C-alpha cells in the first residue's frame, strides 16, 4: 500500500505469545526502515503474556538487554481498517547488530524450518482455518454477543446457519473488505457450533506468508469486533459450555517443478505423505505446548468436543488429529487439527512443518490410519496439562530437531513464569488476561 496521506505508522514484530510489539513512527521514518535505524530492546519479544521480562532469560540478559535491529518483512505496509484514523502497520523481524537473526523472534523459527525444505528443493503451501468467538465482555463474566438485528443475546447453537451469518452481516462484510485491503485471502465463512462462534478460511499460499496472514488476521478480528461494539477472541474456550476454537492447518509440499510430492494420482497419497504424517504424530506430545500455550488452553481438550486429544491419522475423519481430506489427487494434503485458536501462528506452523519434514528426512513410518471415532480409541495422547506440556517441550528429541535450543529454553522459562503468576489469579478472572491478548 502507499502511505499517501498517513502521517504516522506502526512497526511491530511478534513476541513468543504472538502479541504485536513495536512502536509508532512519523511518516518521515518510513524510507529509513530498511537501513536498520529502527531499534528496540531484544527483551521486547521475550516477555510474558502480561509484558513482564522473563527472569534469567539467556537470550536477553547475557547481552545486557541490548537493542536489536528491526527490519521490515517482505509483507510491506498494510492498512489497519479497524482504526478511525487512516493508519498503516509494517510487520518487522528482529536481528542482532551483526545481521544474525535473533532466535527469540518466532518468525525466524518458521523461516529456519522452511529453509530446510528449500535445501531439499521443496516449498510448502499452507491454508489455515481460523475459528474465533464474538463476545459480550461488558459484565463480570463473558457472555455470547447480542444479535445485531434483534438486540437480544444469542440463543441456541447455529452451526452452518445462514440466518446467523446474516445477523452479523455488518461485521463480516467489514472483515471481508478489510481482508481485501490487507491482502489476506479470506475465503468461506461459516457459523460454527458455539454461540457467537465463526470460522473464516484463509486460502493456500506460501507457508511464511500464510503465517503472516494468520497473525494479521487475529489483529483484524479483534480490532473490527471492537469497532462493532463486541470483543473478538481466539481463546481456546472462552465460554465454558460451548465448543472450543481451533486453528486447522492444511499443507502440501511442492517440488521444483511445481508437483505436489504427496500426490500419487490416487486417494492414498505417496510414501512421502505417510512419512510426513509419521513425523507429525511423533512430535505431537512434545509440541503440545505450542498448540496449547496457555493455562486455559487445556479446557479445550475434552474428548468428543472436536478437539483431538489422541495421536492418530485418518482419511476424511475429523475425529483424528491428522486428516487427509478427499478431493483431487493434485491437491493431496495433510490437515493438522490440533492447535487451539490461541496459538502463535509462526510457532505452530514451525512445529507442524518441522515435524513433517523430520518424518520425511528420517524415513519414519506411520501407523495404519484409523477408522471410526478416535475419541473412543486407546491412542497415544497429547499432554493433558500445562506443566506436562512445558516439560515435554523442553526435553523432547523431536522438538530439538525443529527449534533452536535458545528458543526452547526461553519459551519454557516464559511459560513457567506465566504459570506461576496465573496461579495467583482466581480462575474466574483468567479471561481478563487472555480475551484479546491471544
N, C-alpha and C positions, 0 to 999 in steps of 0.2 A: 504494500500500500504506500501511497505518497503521504507524507506527514502534512502536506498542504498547510492549512491554517491552524494546525495543532501547535500550541505554544509550549506545552511540556509533554513529556512521555515517561513511561516507566521502563525500567530494565529489571529483570528477575530471573533467577535460576531456581531449580527445585532443591529443597533440602531432603533429608532422608525420609521424611514423612510425606513428601510430595507437596509441601506448602511452598508458595512463591515467596522468595526472599530477595529483596532488591531495594531500589530507590527511585525517586522521581527526579528527572533531569530537565534542564531547559532545552528548547529546540536547538540551540546553538551547539549542544554537545553531541548531537546525533552523528554528524560527519566524522567525529573522532572516536566512535565506539570501537572500530577495528584497529585503532592504534594502541590499544591496551591502557588507555588512560583512566578507564573506569575500574576502580578497585573497591573491594570490600574485604572485611576480615574473613579469613578462612573458616573461622568458627561459625559464621552465619549459616552455613549449610549443614552444620553438625550440632544442632540444638535439639532439645526435646520438644514434645508437642506443645508445650507452653512457651517455648522460646528461650529456655534456660540453657546455659552452656553445659556440655557433658563433662562431668568430673573426670579428670585424669585421661582425657582423650589424647592418644598419641598423635593423631592427625593434626591437632591444634596446638597443644601446649608444649610439645617438643620444639616447635618453631617460635614459641613466644607469642602465639596468636597473631602472626604476621598477616599482612594483607595479601590477598590473591588478586590475580588479574582476571577481570570479567571480559569475555569476548562474545560477540553475537553468534548464535547458531545459524544454520543455513535457512531458518524459517524467515528471518527478517521481521519487520514490524507488523503487528496485527492490530486491528481495531478492538476496542473494548465497548461494544454496543450497549452494555447494561448501565453505563455511566451517563449522566445527564450532559456532562461536558465532553465534547469530542476528544478522545484520548487514544493513545497507542501504547502497546506493550511490545518490547523487544525481548524475546527469550534469549538467555545467556548461558554460558558454561564457565566454570571456574578452572583457572590454571595457576601454576606456580610462576614466579618471575622468570624462571629459565625456560618456560614454554611447556613444561611437562604437565599433563592433565592432573588435576587434584583428585585423588582417589576417593574423597568424600563426596564428590558430585555424582549422584546416581545416574545421570545421563551418560557419563563416561563408562559406567559399568555396562550399560547396554551397548554402547559403541564398541567396547572391547569384545563382547560376545559376537557382534556382527562382523568384526574384523576377522575373527576365526572362521566364520562362514566364508568370507571373501577369499581367504587363503585356500579354501577348497574349491574356489570357483563358483560359489553359490551366493545367492541373495535370498532374503526372506521377505515374503509379503504377509501382512497381518491385517485382519479385520477385527474390530472389537465391539462387543455388545455391552452397552453401559446402562445398568439399572440404577434408578435413584427414586427418592421419595420427594414429594412436595408436602410440607409440614406446616401446621399451625403451632408456632412456638411462643404464642403470646401469654400462655398460662404457666403454671408451675410445672406441668408435665407436657410432653409432646402429644399432639392430637392430629388426626387427619385434617387436611385443609377443608375450607368451605368450598362448596360447589359455586363457581363464579356465576352461574346462571340463576341458582335459587337462593344463594346466600346462606344455605344450611350446611352443616358438616356432612361429609360423605357418609353414606350408609350402605353397607353391603359391598361385597367384592365385585369387581367389574373387569375380570380378565378378558382381554381382547374385545372390550366394549367400545364400539364406535360412539355410543352416547357419551361415555366419559371423555373420550378424546375430544369430542365436540364441545363439551362443557369447558374444557381448558384450552380451547382453540386460540384464544388471545396469547397465552403464554407460549404454546407450542409453535404458533406461527412466528412469533418474535424470535424463538430459538432457531428455527429454520433460516430465517433471514440473517440472523447473526452468524450462523454456521457458514452461510454462503459468503458473507463479508470476511470471515476469518479463515476461509478456505479449509474448513473442517467438513469432510464428506459425509454429512448426515444422510442416512437412508430411511428405512422404515421406522415408524414409531408405533408402539403398542401400549395399551393399558395393561399393566401387569397384575399379578394376583393380589398384592396388598392394597389397602385403602390409600389412594393417592400415590401409588407406585407406577412408574413408567419405565419403558426401555426404549432407547434410541440406538440404532446400529450405525457404526462408523465403517465406511466401506474399506475394502482391502487396498493397501498401498505399502510402500517400502516400510520395514518394521520400525525404524527410528522415527520416521515421520508419523507412523501410526501411534507411537507412544506420545509424541508431541501433541497429536490431535486429542488423545485421551486426557492429557494433563491440562490443556487449554479448555477442553470441553467441561471439565469439572468446574473451572473458574466461571465459565459462561453460565452454567446451570445455576450455580449459587447466586451469581450476580443478577441474572434475569429473574429468578424467583423473588428476590427482594424487591425488584422493580415492580413486581406484580403483587406485592403485599404478603408473600409467603417466605418460608425458608426452603431451600433446596439442599438435600443432603445425600451423601453417598455412604453414610453409616451402614455397617453391615446389617444391623437390625434395629432401626430406630423405634419401631413400635413392637412391643413385646409379643402381641398376639397376631402379628402379621408376618408375611413372608420376608425373608432376608433379601438383601440386594447383592448381586454378584457382578463380576466383570469377566465375561467369557471371551477368550482369545482364540480366534481361528487363524491358523497359519499354514502356509505351504512354502516349499523351498524350490527355487528355480536355478537351473544350471546356466552356463554361459550362453547357451543357445536359446534361453527362454523356455526350456521344457521343465515341467514340474517333475521333480525326482520322485514324488510319491505316486505318480500315475503309471500304472502298468496296462492301461486300457480296459481294466475291469473294475469291479466294485471293491475288491480286497486290497488293492494298493501294492506297492513294491516292498521288497525286503527292507529298503531304507525307511519306509514308513513304520514297519514293525520295530526297527532298531530305535527310531526316534521315540516311539511310544514307550519302549522299554526304558529309555533314559528318563523320560518324564515320570514314569511310575517309580523308578528307583529314587528319584530326587524328592518325591512328594513329602515324606516325613521331615526331611531336613529343610525344605523350603516352606514349610507351613508358616513360619514367622513372616515371610514376605507376603503370602496370600492372606494372612490374618494377623496384621501387625499391631493391633491394639487390644486392650483388655476386653472391651465389648465385642470385638470381632468374633469371639468364640460362642456368643449367644446364637450365631447363625448356624453353627454346626449341630443341628438337630436331625437325627436320621428321619428320612421321609419328607424333609422340608425343601427339597430341590437344591440342597447344598451338599455336594458329595463329601463323604467322610472316609470312604474306603478307596484304596489304590487299585482301580480296575479300569479296563477299557472295553469298548464295545462298538459295534456298528449300529448307528441310528438308535441309541438308547440314552436318554437323558438322565438316567439314574447313575450312570457311570461317570467317574472323574474325567475320563478322556473319551470323547465321542468322535467317531469317524462318520461325518454326515454323508448322505447319499448324493445323488446328482451326477453330473457329467464327470467322467474319469479325469478329464483335463483339469478339473477344479478340485481334485482329491486333496484333502487337508485334514488336519487334526484340530478338534475343538477342545481346548483346555478349560474346564468348567469350575475350577476350584476357587479362584481368587474372589475375595469379597470386594464390594464396591469401594471400600475404604483403603485400598492398597495404593502404593506409589507405582504408577504405570511403568516407569523406567526399570524399577527393580523387579516388578512382576514379569515383564517381558524378558528381562535378562535371565531370570530364574528358569522360565519356561523354555526359552530358546537355547540357553546354555545346557540344560538337561537333555534336550532333544539332540543337540549336536554331540554331546558326550556319548549318548547312546549310539549314534551313527559312527563316530570315530572309534569307539571301543567294540563295535560289533555286538552290542548287547542283544539279548533275545527276550522278547516279551512273553508273558504267559498267554494262554489262549484267551481270546475275547470272551466276555461273559454274555449270557443271555438271561433275561429275566430281571428281577428287581435287585439292584446292587445293595439296597439298604437291608435286605433280608439275608445277605451272604456273610460268611466269615472271611473277611478280607483284611489285609494289612491296612492299618489305619493312619490317618494324619494325626499329628499331635493334638491332644484333646484340650490342652490348656496353654496359657501364655508362657508360663515358666518352662514347661517341657519343650515348647517350640523354640524358645530362646536358647536353651541348652543344646538342642539338636542342631540349630543353625550354626552354632559356634563350633561344633565338633564333627559334623557330617562330612565324609570324604567327597561326596558329590558336590556339596556346596563349595568345598575348597577348589574344585576344578572349574568353578564358574566365576567366583568373585575374588577380588584382591583380598589378601589377609587383612590389610588395614581397614577395608570396608566391613569385613566380617566382624572384626573386633569392635569397631566403633558402633555398628548397628546394635550389637549385643549390649554394649555399655549404655546406649541410648534407651533401649527397651527395659533394661534393669532399672535405670533411673526413673523411667516413666511408671513402671510397675510399683516401685516404692512410694512414689508420690500419689498415685491413683488410690492406693490402699488407704490414704488419709482422707479421701473424699467419699462421702456417702454415695452408695451405688445409684440411688435415685437421682443424683446430681451429675452423674458421669456424662450425660448428654450435653451439658453445657460446655464441656471440654471438646467434644468431638463433632457437634452438629455441623459446623461449617469449616472445621479445620481439616477434615479428611475428604 
